Structures are given as structure tokens and as C-alpha cells.
Amino acid sequence: MPEASFNTWTSLFLIVSAIGSFLSVLLFTDKNGRKNNWPIALIILGFSLVLVQYVLIWTHYRAIYPYVYFFDNAWYFLFGPLFYVYILKFYVKEYKVNFIHFIMPIVFGILSIIYFIKTKGHTEFEGVKEEVLFTLYWSLKSPWVAIGILIIYIIACVDFIKIYTPKKENAATQMRTRWIRFLLLLFSLFVIAYISYYILVKFSFFNPTWDYAISFTMAIGVYGIGYVVYMEPKIFNDELFTHLFQSSKKEKSELSSKTKEEFYNILTHYIKTSKSYLNNDLRLIDVATAIGLPIHIVSQLINEKAHKNFNQFINEYRLKEAETLLKNNEDISIYSMYYSLGFNSRTTFYTVFKNKHKCTPLEYRASFKSKTLS
């Protein structure tokens, strides 16, 4: 048996796995996106565990520690349904996960656990080969079954996107379509890399270096998805990766001072009258679409006229609303009012409020009361 040892590649992959695990934790703990991003977080966590499994095989430690196993095939059954659920939740916020998508992964996962224990870590198969359940398990264990499921879910995602893409798109729906297609491209990269392994392994030129390269490509696909999902708010606020989703800004129009003033008045009038700042999911592109101006022009106006970024600009209106409520409504609960003001986090609300008033909302209300009584 070859000696168990690490090399540069396997050490690198352990680091990549650790980074992936950390990224999945970020997605799980992110208060704003946790509700919608958990499928992607599970995909990243699953792949990070599978990557550790690959490292154990490459370093030959798998033979020494057969009970260290992360059910790699079961995870590949899960990746397709998880990505599909994410796509559906992205388009339909009220979507409730359909259990039927996870029947196959659950069944295979249970069989994997049963026969992992019965075969003592896949080392002793005597006595189980004749079992009907084992025959089913071993048939499902073929990588081509998982590949088939992955392809089916990619096709299902493409069809779903087509159905939910309107014939006449505005700026917001165009951004959404480009964003989701980019994610689908990354996921397809992951699947293609996975398929290529089982094709190329049949050729004589295939060696461990090819195996490492394919796994690295898969890692790029999966972790790329996780990173851009985590950075989604900045993407949609035109703060990050704009060149991926918007046309070039080299032709950025030079507006006269008078035009800027007129456009800024339109912007502030819309914000005040619509009270769109109370929307917890408000994005720069939503405002730009509503007033009929290009997203980069609206961003430019906010930066130059208000001397703030989009989030700071919107939070100012939210704070004014908070001040009004604190002054005029003594019964409102300060601890729960943040969400009705458009903030997604109580911590964010308190931080922004204290930065402006140098006191907490409770202290602000108390000081206003004392001034009124005096």
C-alpha cells in the first residue's frame, strides 16, 4: 500500500475546503440572506466535505481511516435539488420547499449509512452483495446516476428562468436575469468539471494532476456561486461586479448642474412620496427603474448631491421616520420598530441611529419627552 502523505496540491485543497466551510458559515449566519441563501450554503458545505474526502483518497489516508467518510455520492444527489430550490426562492419569495425533490437524496443517504456500517467503512462486502437493497444501493452509487440528476436540474432551472423572464424586461428584471444566468453558468462549470473526470479517466494520459485540476475547477464553480450570492446586495446596488451585469459606463453622460438638480429633485420627491425606503428589500435598481433613470445616473446623483452611498442615503429617510415615530407615538415598541422602518437588523438600526444622534432610540424619546415637559 502506498505511503500516506500530503503534497502541495492536497495541502492546498485542505485550505480551499476550510475556506469553503467558512463561506458556508457566513451564508448561514447572515441575517439578511439566511432565509433565501441556505440552499447555496448547504451546497458549499457539502462540496467542502466532499473535497476533504478527495484529499483523504489522494493522500491514501482513506485506507488508514476507512471510517472517515463524508458520503460524497449522497451530496452529489443533493446539489441539483438545492440549486433548483435556490432559483425558485429567488424568483418566488413565498415558495415553500417541495419535499419530493429530496426523496432520492434521502433514500440514497439512508442506504449509504446502512451499508457504510455493514461493510465496516466499505472494507468488507462479504455477506451483503446478495441483498436486494445492496444491489439498489450499488446501482445508485454509480456517478452517472448523480450526473443524470444534475443535468436534469440544470435543464429544469433553464426552463424555469425562461418562464419567469418577461418578454418586455425593465432594468430590474434585466439585472435579475443576468445575475441568475451568471449563477447558472458557475453551477454548470461545476457539473461539466465533474462529468469530465469520468470521461477523461478512461484515457491513458489521465494522471493525478488532471484530477487535481478538475477538482480545482469544481471548487471555482461552487465557491464562486457562494461568494457572489453573499455579495448579492452590493451587486444589486451597483457597487460590485457592475461590468458583469451592466453595459459599459465609459459613455457616462456629462449632465449639466441644472439637469442634475432636476433629476435629484425627481429622485427625492419619489422617495418622500412613495416612502419606498420602508421596503426592507429596496435596491438602487428598484429606485432607478421607478423614476426612469439609468442606474449609474441615480448612483452619481446620490454621491454628488447627497454625498452618501445608496444605503446611507436611504437610511437617512428611515431615521427621519424613526424620529417622527419616537416623538409622536409613545406606545410603539422601540425593540421591534426597526423592521417597519425598512431595516433588516435591529443592530443596524441602533448603530445608524447612534451615529447620528449620539444616543439610543430610547434615550432620544426620553430626552424629547423631558424637553416637552419643561
N, C-alpha and C positions, 0 to 999 in steps of 0.2 A: 504494500500500500504506500503511495507517495507520502512524503513527509508533509505534515500540515504547517503552512506558513503564509504570511502576508507578503504582498509585493506593493509597489507604488499604486497600481490600479485598484487593488482590493482595499487598501487603506483609504484611497480617495473615495471609493464608493461608500465606505462606512461613514465618512464625513458627510457625503451627499445625503445619506439616509438620515443622519442626525438633523441636517438642515430641513429635510422634508418633514420630519416629525415635529420640529419646532414650528414650521409653517402651518401644519395642520392644527397645532395647539392655538396659534394666533387666530385662525379662522373659527375654531370652536369657541374661543373666549371673546371674540369681537362682538360687543353688544349690538351694534347696528346691523351686522350682516349675518349673525349666527343663525337666525331663523331660516334664511334662504340658502346660506352657504354650506350647511352641514353635509350635503352630498359630496361637494368638492373636497371638504376636509377629510371625509372618510376615504375618498379615492387616494388622496395624498398619503394619509396614514397607512392605508393598505399597501400602496406601492413601496413606501419606505420599509415596511416589514418584509415584503417580498424581496426587496433589494438586499436586506440582511441575509435572507435565505440564499440568494445568489452568491453572496460573499462566502457563506459557510461552505457552499459547494465548490467554488473556485479555490478556496484555501484548503480544502479537504478536511475541514473541521466537522463537516456534516457526518462523516463516517465515525468520528470520535464521539460526537454528541448527537446521536440519532434522534433524541427526544426534543432537541431544539428545532422546532418546525413551525412555520407560520402560515401553513395551508395556502400556499401560493396559488394553486388552481382555483380554490374557492374564491379568492379575491378577484381573479380574472372573470369569474361568473358575475361578480358584483359590480365591476367597473361600468359596464354598459348601462344597466338599470339606474345606477346612481347618477351618471351623467345625464341620462334622459329625464330623470326626476328634476335635476337642476334646471334644465332647459324649460320644462313645464312650469316650475315655480317662478322662473324669471319672467315668463310671459303672463302667467295666471297666478296672481298672488294668493288667491283663495284656494288654489289647488291642494287637494288632500291626497296624500300618497296612496296609490293603489297597491295593496299587498300582493296582488298577482304577479307583479314584476319581480318579486323577491322569492317566489316559491322555489324556483330552480336553484338559486344560490343557497337557500336554507337547507333544502333536501341534500344537496351535494355536500354542504358544510357538515351536516349531521353524519352522513356516510363517511366523510373524511375523518372525523373524530373517532367514530366507531372502529374503523379499520386501521387507523393510526395506533390505537391502543391494542387492538387484537394482534397486529403484526409487530408489536414492540418497536414502534418507530420505523416501520417499513423495512424491517430487517429479517423477519421470519414470516413467510407466506404459507407455510405448510398448514393444512387443515382449514384454510379459508378459501382456497382457489375454486372449490366446487360449489360454494354458496352462491345462490342466485343474486343476492344483494351485492356480493363482491363483484360478480360479473357486471352488474349495472354500474357499480362504483368505478370499476376499472375502465369501462367503456366511456363514462363521462369524464374520466381523468385525462382522456386524450386532449391535447392542446387545441386540436381542430374544432372541438365542441365549443370551447371558450371563444375561439376565433370567430366561429359562426355567430355566436351570441353578440359579440362586439360589433360585427358587421351589421347585423340586424338592427341594433340600436342606433348605429350611425345613420342608417337609412331612415329609421323612424324619426330621428332628430331633424334630418334634412326635410322630410315631408312635413313635420310639424312647423318648422320655420317658414316653409312656403305657405302653409295655410294661414299662419298668423302675420304674414307680411302683407300689408295693404297694397293695392295696386297703385294708389297715389300716396307716396310717402312724404311726410314733412321732415323737418330737420331732426326731430326727436326720434321718429321711427327709423330714419336712415341710420342714425347713430346706433340705435339698438340692434338693427340688423347687422351692421358691420362688426359690432362688438361680439355678437353671438356667433357669427361666422368665423371670426378670428379664434374664438374658443374651440369651435368645432374643428378648425384646422389643426390646432395644437393636439386635440384629442385624437384626430386621425393620424397625426405624426406618431403618436404613441402606439396606436394599433398597427400601423404599417411596419414600424420597427419590430414589434412583437411577431408579426407574421413573417417578416424577412428572416428571423432567426431560424424558424422551422423549414424554410425553403433553402437558405444558404448552408445550413448544417449538413445537407446531403452532398455538398461538393467537397472535393479533396482539399481545396485551398482554404477551407474554413479552419480557423485556429482560435485560441483564447482571445487574441487581440480583437478579432471580429466580434466575439461575444461581448467583450467589454464595450466596444464602440456602439453596438446595438442597444445595450443596456443604458449607456450614457444618453443616446438619442431618446430612449423612452423616458429617462429622467427629465430631459429638457421639456418634453411634451407635457408630462404630468405637473412638474413644478412650475412650468411656465403658466399653466392654467391657474394654479393656486396663487401665484404672485399677482397676475392681472385681476383675478377675482378679488383678492384682498385690496388692491388699489383701485377697485371699480369706482368709488365716489370721485377720486381725483381724475380719473379718465373722463367721467361724465361731466365734470366741472371744467373740462378743457385745460387741466393743469398737468396732465401727464400723457405721453404717447399720442399727442394730438395728431401727429403726422400719420398715424396708423388709421385714423378714423375720419379725419377732416382733410379737405383739399388744402393745398399749399397756401401759406399766408405771405408768401413773398410779394403777392399782389395786394398787400394790405392797403386799403384805401386811406388816403390822407383826407381827413374831414376838417372842415373849417371850424373855428371856435363856435360860430353861431349854430352850425349843424350839430356839433357835439352837445351844445346846450339844449337844443330842441330834442334831440334823441334822449338825453339824460332826463329831461322833464317827462317824456313819454314813459321812460323806464320807471321813474319814481311814482308817477301817477298810477301806473298799473300795479305796482307793489302795494301802494296805500289803499287803492280802491278794491282790489281783488283779495287783499290780505293773504296772498299766496305764501307768505313767509310762515303761515301756520301749518303748512304742509310739511310733514316730517321727512318726506322723500324729495323735497324740492331740489332741482338741479339747475345749473346755469342754462342748459339747453332747453329746459322747460320754459324758462322766462324768455329766452331769445325767440323761441317758437311762438309764444303768446303775443309778443309785441311786433313780430315780423321782421326782426333784425338778425344779421349773421351773428353767430355765437362769439366770434372773436371781436366784433364791434362792441357787443354788450360787455364783454370782459374788459376791453380797452376803456370804455366809458366809466366802469366801476373803479378801475385802477387809477384813472386820471382825475376824475371828478370827485370821487369819494375817498380816494387814497387808501383803499382797502381791497382785499381779495373778496371773492364772491361770498364765502361763508361769513366773513366779518361783516360785510355789507348787510346780509340778511339777518344776522344775529342782532344788529342794531335795531331793526324793526321789532324783532321778538322781545328785546329788552324794553322797548317803549311800551309794548303791550303788557309786559310784566309789571312795569311801573304803574300803569293805569289800573290794573287788577289789584295790586297791593294797596293802592290809595283808596279805591272805591268799593272793594269787596273784602270785608273783614272776615267773612266766613270761608273763603276759599282756602284749601289746604296747600300750603307752600310746598309740601313734600311731594305732591302729585301734580302740581300745575305745569311742570316743565314740559310734559308731553303735549298738552293742549296748546302750548306756545310754539310748537314746532321743533323743540329739542328732543333728540333721541336718548339723551342720557341726563340724569339728574346732576351728575358730576360736571358735565359740560356746562349746564345751566348755571350752577353755582360758581364755577370758575370764571365764566364770562361776566356774570353779574358782579362778582367781587372785583374783577379787573377794572370795571367801570365805576362802581360806587364805593369801593374800598370797604364794603361791609356785606353781610349776608342778606338775602331777601327778608328774613325775619327781623333783622336789625333795622333794615330800611323801613319796613312797615311800622316798627316801634318808634323810630325817630320821626316819621311823618305824623304819627298819632300825637306825639308829645308837642310838636310844633303847632298842630291844630288846636290842642287844648290850651296852650299858652297864648 
